[in-house]
């Protein structure tokens, strides 16, 4: 398969599937499975092209930038496409039974709209990761946000609707800030192409204001502390597969754009002081999110605050990857951790959905003896927690080890302290759940049996979060293709 076909299928495959799922709602799951197969084949073909020939460029309509639109695939984009495909495939398998086995009259209505919205979100993610200019990144980010907000509201209850509205207002305000920044950049540089901006952008008041606006909007969409307030209620009140998508993929879209802006388009403005600010916000997110996770009454809220904390590790990439010594260690470590977090959080949210399905609640204090109800799901939660804590041989360990190594090479020992404290706090809130789950209680019963596909899908993602660490060398090599170093 040529790169041109791969580009087309990765975007148009899920997009056309979304239209079909809307027209034929009863065939939504089958359409999504077909889209998963098509995008998997396209991704494999694109990986071969990138590994063999380097960065791949697709000129839409035959016109190149600045007159036309370019799509581009390098190692970073391909890794993000792979993570998106894996998570989306797992959600497809899980959701088919999740909605059909729901114990309410509205489940059929939710399933009808879940599939087209989910597939539309998938297409937006793929288009975002392949975009090569800051305006198309804005367009795809907006499409992603609208689909995500609608999916959060899908639960239909009062709390879900309140969370969706809060998410919508934050997303719209953040998009406005980003678009204002794009306008300023275009007025200053007369282009929006990432590669051309890297050559033209020079530090100055206009670009600093533009980048501040764009970064502020993206930090809100990425839910980085202290702009994380919308994330826990949105993730906790959405249906389980939607929570998995939000935590594993949606917030990563904004983070991906931040990487493109600061390490590629505006690398000349990426000063050590700016990098340390990003790192400080990341460290605060690790400590604040982990501390809050320890005291949450509900399992989904605990996992949601854990997401706030784990996102902080990704922003440690900024001060560590910006340095020449050990910079690629941090770059590969941060992005391997991103993949680890995506798989682990998918497993955790799917597990939380399984427990809610079986027990009728997800109150942590009342989870005593839950291992008698969904033992596979409980094991999946523990295995995913292994990766979040960063214990070997998990992919979480591989990512954190590379970040720690970069910190020591560069003498930035304070990030080592933050990561170690964050890992201890992660161990505490994971063990809080497992200790309660393994508490013996008399007459533990399963009021609602869990379909095997729901349990095994969660376990598969947890195994992937651990097993990915055994092959961490391969993504590290992939990330060398088109590494955005000046």
Protein Blocks (a to p, Z undefined) as FASTA:
>chain_A
ZZklmmmmmmmmmmmmmmmmmmmmmlmmmmmmmmmmmmmmmmmmmmmmmmmnopadddeh
hiacfkbccddddfklmmmmmmmmmmmmmmmmmmmmmmmmpccfklmmmmmmmmmmmmmm
mmmmmmmmmpcbfklmmmmmmmmmmmmmmmmmmnopaklmmmmmmmmmmmmmmmmmmmmm
mmmmmmmnopabfklmmmmpccdfklmmmmmmmmmmmmmmnopafklmmmmmmmmmmcfk
lmmmmmmmmmmmmmmmmmmmmmmmmmmmmcfklmmmmmmmmmmmmmmmmmmmmmcfbfkl
mmmmmmmmmmmmmmmmmmmmmpmghplmmmmmmmmmmmmmmmmmmmmmmmmmmmmmmnop
acfklmgoklmmmmmlmmmmmmmmmmmnopafbfklmmmmmmmmmmmmnopaklmmmmmm
mmmmmmmmmmmmmmmmmpccehiacfbacdfklmmmmmmmmmmmmmmmmmmmmmmmmmmn
opacZZ
